[in-house]
Amino acid sequence: MSQAPADLATLPPPDRPIALFLDVDGTLIDIASHPEAVHVPETLPPLLRSLDARLDGAVALVSGRAIGDLDRLLAPARLTAGGQHGLEIRTPDGTIRHHEMDIEALDAIGSALRASAASLPGVRLEPKGMALAVHYRAAPELEAAVRRAIADALTGHETAFHVQEGKMVLEIKPIGVSKADVVDHLMVLPPFAGRFPIFIGDDATDEHGFAAARRLGGTSIQVGDRTPTVAAYRTPTVESLHGWLRALAESPITEAVR
């Protein structure tokens, strides 16, 4: 059984420069009824730019959202990023790498789900480009029906696609790709290489990222109190995380990288 995460305030100073990997929804911004309804605090984009400058560019967003959506949402901040749970990665030089996948199969799954979602009031299908998300936050009582619809839509595609669990959302994505791939890919590139990776997230979709950061000698921070988790540290809310990130951005450079 994994040990419960410790309070973030007890995190000791790392012994080498930090690299930050940041989930977005539920971590940097509070979750809303649907993805387009989120509120981005006006202080967040400048905070992210300050962190990126303080850590010499070793800050990456790692999200279920597409990279283009992250850029729109957090403008003018435009950071290194992993989108759609690692299906696309923008490296520090701006190059975007896409995972190879069967788009026609995903389109067929999407068509089947679109018909099902139309008969489930409050359920919303969100095409992401390389993945599909089915949101049922507005109709939690329909979770079982949503799961049945997804199982039906995946018939014949089970060897290539799987379901990623989230908070009131189920995402259909290619098998074998996760947020850990973003961490592994970036940690061999400058300015991330050789740094102390810290992965921060809130949901089950972040567990692979938590594990990757710890495997590479770093640590992980969970926002909230979801269990079980492999995160080493915990902070209660998005607001409390902002406070920790702000202190990091404003600390003397000799402390910010330790």
FIZAKOL-406349 format. One record per residue (C-alpha): residue in one letter; x, y, z. Coordinates in steps of 0.25 Angstrom, whole numbers. Example, Ala and Ser with C-alpha at 12.3 -4.5 7.8 and 13.67 -1.06 7.14 Angstrom:
FIZAKOL-406349
{residuo = a	east = 49	north = -18	up = 31} $
{residuo = s	east = 55	north = -4	up = 29} $
This chain:
FIZAKOL-406349
{residuo = m	east = 0	north = 0	up = 0} $
{residuo = s	east = 6	north = 14	up = -4} $
{residuo = q	east = 8	north = 24	up = 7} $
{residuo = a	east = -1	north = 36	up = 8} $
{residuo = p	east = 5	north = 49	up = 2} $
{residuo = a	east = 12	north = 58	up = 12} $
{residuo = d	east = 8	north = 73	up = 13} $
{residuo = l	east = 15	north = 81	up = 2} $
{residuo = a	east = 20	north = 90	up = 12} $
{residuo = t	east = 30	north = 79	up = 17} $
{residuo = l	east = 36	north = 78	up = 3} $
{residuo = p	east = 51	north = 79	up = 5} $
{residuo = p	east = 59	north = 88	up = -4} $
{residuo = p	east = 64	north = 79	up = -16} $
{residuo = d	east = 79	north = 77	up = -18} $
{residuo = r	east = 79	north = 82	up = -33} $
{residuo = p	east = 71	north = 91	up = -42} $
{residuo = i	east = 56	north = 89	up = -43} $
{residuo = a	east = 48	north = 85	up = -55} $
{residuo = l	east = 33	north = 87	up = -54} $
{residuo = f	east = 22	north = 78	up = -61} $
{residuo = l	east = 8	north = 84	up = -59} $
{residuo = d	east = -5	north = 79	up = -61} $
{residuo = v	east = -16	north = 89	up = -64} $
{residuo = d	east = -30	north = 86	up = -61} $
{residuo = g	east = -32	north = 84	up = -47} $
{residuo = t	east = -17	north = 88	up = -44} $
{residuo = l	east = -15	north = 102	up = -50} $
{residuo = i	east = -30	north = 105	up = -52} $
{residuo = d	east = -42	north = 100	up = -45} $
{residuo = i	east = -50	north = 90	up = -52} $
{residuo = a	east = -63	north = 95	up = -58} $
{residuo = s	east = -76	north = 88	up = -63} $
{residuo = h	east = -70	north = 87	up = -77} $
{residuo = p	east = -56	north = 91	up = -83} $
{residuo = e	east = -60	north = 104	up = -89} $
{residuo = a	east = -66	north = 109	up = -76} $
{residuo = v	east = -53	north = 109	up = -68} $
{residuo = h	east = -49	north = 122	up = -62} $
{residuo = v	east = -34	north = 126	up = -64} $
{residuo = p	east = -29	north = 136	up = -53} $
{residuo = e	east = -23	north = 148	up = -59} $
{residuo = t	east = -11	north = 146	up = -51} $
{residuo = l	east = -8	north = 132	up = -56} $
{residuo = p	east = -2	north = 134	up = -70} $
{residuo = p	east = 8	north = 144	up = -64} $
{residuo = l	east = 11	north = 135	up = -53} $
{residuo = l	east = 14	north = 124	up = -63} $
{residuo = r	east = 23	north = 133	up = -71} $
{residuo = s	east = 31	north = 137	up = -58} $
{residuo = l	east = 33	north = 123	up = -54} $
{residuo = d	east = 38	north = 119	up = -68} $
{residuo = a	east = 48	north = 131	up = -68} $
{residuo = r	east = 52	north = 127	up = -54} $
{residuo = l	east = 55	north = 113	up = -57} $
{residuo = d	east = 62	north = 116	up = -70} $
{residuo = g	east = 50	north = 110	up = -79} $
{residuo = a	east = 49	north = 97	up = -71} $
{residuo = v	east = 34	north = 98	up = -69} $
{residuo = a	east = 24	north = 89	up = -77} $
{residuo = l	east = 9	north = 88	up = -77} $
{residuo = v	east = 4	north = 74	up = -78} $
{residuo = s	east = -11	north = 73	up = -81} $
{residuo = g	east = -22	north = 65	up = -86} $
{residuo = r	east = -25	north = 78	up = -95} $
{residuo = a	east = -19	north = 80	up = -108} $
{residuo = i	east = -7	north = 89	up = -109} $
{residuo = g	east = -14	north = 99	up = -117} $
{residuo = d	east = -25	north = 100	up = -107} $
{residuo = l	east = -15	north = 102	up = -96} $
{residuo = d	east = -8	north = 114	up = -104} $
{residuo = r	east = -22	north = 120	up = -106} $
{residuo = l	east = -26	north = 118	up = -91} $
{residuo = l	east = -13	north = 123	up = -85} $
{residuo = a	east = -9	north = 134	up = -95} $
{residuo = p	east = 0	north = 141	up = -95} $
{residuo = a	east = 8	north = 130	up = -88} $
{residuo = r	east = 13	north = 119	up = -98} $
{residuo = l	east = 21	north = 108	up = -92} $
{residuo = t	east = 27	north = 95	up = -95} $
{residuo = a	east = 15	north = 86	up = -94} $
{residuo = g	east = 10	north = 72	up = -95} $
{residuo = g	east = -5	north = 71	up = -100} $
{residuo = q	east = -15	north = 61	up = -101} $
{residuo = h	east = -9	north = 52	up = -90} $
{residuo = g	east = 5	north = 51	up = -98} $
{residuo = l	east = -1	north = 49	up = -112} $
{residuo = e	east = 6	north = 62	up = -116} $
{residuo = i	east = 18	north = 69	up = -110} $
{residuo = r	east = 24	north = 83	up = -112} $
{residuo = t	east = 39	north = 83	up = -109} $
{residuo = p	east = 46	north = 95	up = -104} $
{residuo = d	east = 50	north = 99	up = -118} $
{residuo = g	east = 35	north = 100	up = -123} $
{residuo = t	east = 35	north = 87	up = -131} $
{residuo = i	east = 22	north = 79	up = -129} $
{residuo = r	east = 23	north = 63	up = -129} $
{residuo = h	east = 10	north = 55	up = -132} $
{residuo = h	east = 8	north = 41	up = -128} $
{residuo = e	east = 5	north = 32	up = -140} $
{residuo = m	east = -9	north = 26	up = -139} $
{residuo = d	east = -21	north = 22	up = -147} $
{residuo = i	east = -29	north = 34	up = -149} $
{residuo = e	east = -40	north = 27	up = -157} $
{residuo = a	east = -42	north = 17	up = -146} $
{residuo = l	east = -44	north = 29	up = -136} $
{residuo = d	east = -54	north = 36	up = -145} $
{residuo = a	east = -62	north = 23	up = -146} $
{residuo = i	east = -62	north = 22	up = -131} $
{residuo = g	east = -66	north = 37	up = -130} $
{residuo = s	east = -78	north = 35	up = -140} $
{residuo = a	east = -83	north = 24	up = -131} $
{residuo = l	east = -82	north = 32	up = -118} $
{residuo = r	east = -88	north = 45	up = -125} $
{residuo = a	east = -101	north = 37	up = -127} $
{residuo = s	east = -101	north = 31	up = -113} $
{residuo = a	east = -98	north = 45	up = -106} $
{residuo = a	east = -109	north = 51	up = -114} $
{residuo = s	east = -119	north = 42	up = -106} $
{residuo = l	east = -113	north = 45	up = -93} $
{residuo = p	east = -117	north = 59	up = -88} $
{residuo = g	east = -105	north = 66	up = -81} $
{residuo = v	east = -95	north = 57	up = -87} $
{residuo = r	east = -85	north = 64	up = -96} $
{residuo = l	east = -75	north = 58	up = -106} $
{residuo = e	east = -62	north = 66	up = -108} $
{residuo = p	east = -53	north = 63	up = -120} $
{residuo = k	east = -39	north = 67	up = -117} $
{residuo = g	east = -32	north = 63	up = -130} $
{residuo = m	east = -25	north = 51	up = -126} $
{residuo = a	east = -34	north = 46	up = -114} $
{residuo = l	east = -49	north = 47	up = -110} $
{residuo = a	east = -54	north = 52	up = -97} $
{residuo = v	east = -68	north = 48	up = -92} $
{residuo = h	east = -72	north = 58	up = -81} $
{residuo = y	east = -84	north = 54	up = -71} $
{residuo = r	east = -82	north = 64	up = -60} $
{residuo = a	east = -95	north = 71	up = -63} $
{residuo = a	east = -102	north = 57	up = -63} $
{residuo = p	east = -94	north = 48	up = -53} $
{residuo = e	east = -106	north = 39	up = -52} $
{residuo = l	east = -104	north = 34	up = -66} $
{residuo = e	east = -89	north = 29	up = -63} $
{residuo = a	east = -93	north = 15	up = -65} $
{residuo = a	east = -100	north = 18	up = -78} $
{residuo = v	east = -88	north = 26	up = -83} $
{residuo = r	east = -79	north = 14	up = -80} $
{residuo = r	east = -88	north = 5	up = -88} $
{residuo = a	east = -88	north = 14	up = -100} $
{residuo = i	east = -73	north = 15	up = -100} $
{residuo = a	east = -71	north = 0	up = -98} $
{residuo = d	east = -81	north = -2	up = -111} $
{residuo = a	east = -73	north = 9	up = -119} $
{residuo = l	east = -60	north = 2	up = -115} $
{residuo = t	east = -64	north = -11	up = -121} $
{residuo = g	east = -54	north = -16	up = -131} $
{residuo = h	east = -44	north = -5	up = -126} $
{residuo = e	east = -40	north = -11	up = -113} $
{residuo = t	east = -25	north = -14	up = -117} $
{residuo = a	east = -23	north = 0	up = -121} $
{residuo = f	east = -31	north = 9	up = -112} $
{residuo = h	east = -34	north = 9	up = -97} $
{residuo = v	east = -42	north = 18	up = -87} $
{residuo = q	east = -35	north = 28	up = -78} $
{residuo = e	east = -42	north = 30	up = -65} $
{residuo = g	east = -44	north = 45	up = -61} $
{residuo = k	east = -53	north = 53	up = -52} $
{residuo = m	east = -66	north = 52	up = -58} $
{residuo = v	east = -60	north = 50	up = -71} $
{residuo = l	east = -56	north = 37	up = -79} $
{residuo = e	east = -46	north = 39	up = -90} $
{residuo = i	east = -43	north = 30	up = -102} $
{residuo = k	east = -29	north = 30	up = -106} $
{residuo = p	east = -18	north = 21	up = -113} $
{residuo = i	east = -12	north = 10	up = -104} $
{residuo = g	east = 2	north = 12	up = -99} $
{residuo = v	east = 3	north = 27	up = -98} $
{residuo = s	east = 2	north = 35	up = -85} $
{residuo = k	east = 7	north = 47	up = -78} $
{residuo = a	east = 19	north = 39	up = -74} $
{residuo = d	east = 23	north = 40	up = -88} $
{residuo = v	east = 24	north = 55	up = -88} $
{residuo = v	east = 33	north = 55	up = -75} $
{residuo = d	east = 42	north = 44	up = -81} $
{residuo = h	east = 43	north = 51	up = -95} $
{residuo = l	east = 46	north = 65	up = -89} $
{residuo = m	east = 56	north = 61	up = -78} $
{residuo = v	east = 66	north = 57	up = -88} $
{residuo = l	east = 66	north = 71	up = -95} $
{residuo = p	east = 71	north = 84	up = -90} $
{residuo = p	east = 67	north = 91	up = -82} $
{residuo = f	east = 60	north = 80	up = -74} $
{residuo = a	east = 72	north = 70	up = -75} $
{residuo = g	east = 79	north = 68	up = -62} $
{residuo = r	east = 69	north = 75	up = -54} $
{residuo = f	east = 60	north = 71	up = -42} $
{residuo = p	east = 46	north = 68	up = -48} $
{residuo = i	east = 34	north = 71	up = -40} $
{residuo = f	east = 20	north = 67	up = -46} $
{residuo = i	east = 8	north = 74	up = -41} $
{residuo = g	east = -6	north = 69	up = -44} $
{residuo = d	east = -19	north = 65	up = -38} $
{residuo = d	east = -26	north = 54	up = -45} $
{residuo = a	east = -24	north = 39	up = -48} $
{residuo = t	east = -19	north = 44	up = -62} $
{residuo = d	east = -7	north = 50	up = -55} $
{residuo = e	east = -3	north = 37	up = -48} $
{residuo = h	east = 7	north = 33	up = -59} $
{residuo = g	east = 13	north = 46	up = -58} $
{residuo = f	east = 15	north = 45	up = -43} $
{residuo = a	east = 22	north = 32	up = -45} $
{residuo = a	east = 31	north = 36	up = -56} $
{residuo = a	east = 36	north = 48	up = -48} $
{residuo = r	east = 39	north = 40	up = -36} $
{residuo = r	east = 45	north = 29	up = -45} $
{residuo = l	east = 55	north = 40	up = -50} $
{residuo = g	east = 59	north = 44	up = -36} $
{residuo = g	east = 49	north = 55	up = -35} $
{residuo = t	east = 36	north = 57	up = -27} $
{residuo = s	east = 21	north = 59	up = -29} $
{residuo = i	east = 10	north = 68	up = -24} $
{residuo = q	east = -5	north = 65	up = -23} $
{residuo = v	east = -15	north = 76	up = -23} $
{residuo = g	east = -27	north = 71	up = -15} $
{residuo = d	east = -29	north = 58	up = -7} $
{residuo = r	east = -32	north = 48	up = -17} $
{residuo = t	east = -28	north = 34	up = -13} $
{residuo = p	east = -21	north = 25	up = -16} $
{residuo = t	east = -9	north = 32	up = -22} $
{residuo = v	east = 6	north = 31	up = -23} $
{residuo = a	east = 8	north = 46	up = -21} $
{residuo = a	east = 19	north = 49	up = -10} $
{residuo = y	east = 13	north = 62	up = -6} $
{residuo = r	east = -1	north = 69	up = -6} $
{residuo = t	east = -7	north = 83	up = -6} $
{residuo = p	east = -22	north = 85	up = -3} $
{residuo = t	east = -26	north = 94	up = -14} $
{residuo = v	east = -23	north = 101	up = -27} $
{residuo = e	east = -21	north = 114	up = -20} $
{residuo = s	east = -11	north = 108	up = -10} $
{residuo = l	east = -3	north = 103	up = -21} $
{residuo = h	east = -3	north = 117	up = -28} $
{residuo = g	east = 3	north = 122	up = -15} $
{residuo = w	east = 14	north = 111	up = -15} $
{residuo = l	east = 17	north = 114	up = -29} $
{residuo = r	east = 17	north = 129	up = -27} $
{residuo = a	east = 27	north = 128	up = -16} $
{residuo = l	east = 36	north = 119	up = -25} $
{residuo = a	east = 35	north = 130	up = -36} $
{residuo = e	east = 38	north = 141	up = -26} $
{residuo = s	east = 49	north = 134	up = -18} $
{residuo = p	east = 64	north = 138	up = -21} $
{residuo = i	east = 70	north = 130	up = -33} $
{residuo = t	east = 79	north = 122	up = -24} $
{residuo = e	east = 67	north = 117	up = -16} $
{residuo = a	east = 57	north = 116	up = -28} $
{residuo = v	east = 66	north = 105	up = -35} $
{residuo = r	east = 69	north = 97	up = -22} $
